[in-house]
Amino acid sequence: MLRLFLAFLAGAIMGWERERFIKDVSRQRCAGFRAYSLVCFGSFLFGLASI
């Protein structure tokens, strides 16, 4: 459970940082908080299922 939470948290931090940086540079929409959180969460579950 802890590793699952840490994977989600790492993705959330990366997405938040990217979202914040892109807003300063340009007005384009890109992958941000939600997308990175879900990708890290999904990749963790995929890795766990393969074990």
Stockholm file with secondary structure:
# STOCKHOLM 1.0

chainA/1-51         MLRLFLAFLAGAIMGWERERFIKDVSRQRCAGFRAYSLVCFGSFLFGLASI
#=GR chainA/1-51 SS CHHHHHHHHHHHHHHHHHHHHHHHHCSCCCCCHHHHHHHHHHHHHHHHHHC
#=GC SS_cons        CHHHHHHHHHHHHHHHHHHHHHHHHCSCCCCCHHHHHHHHHHHHHHHHHHC
//
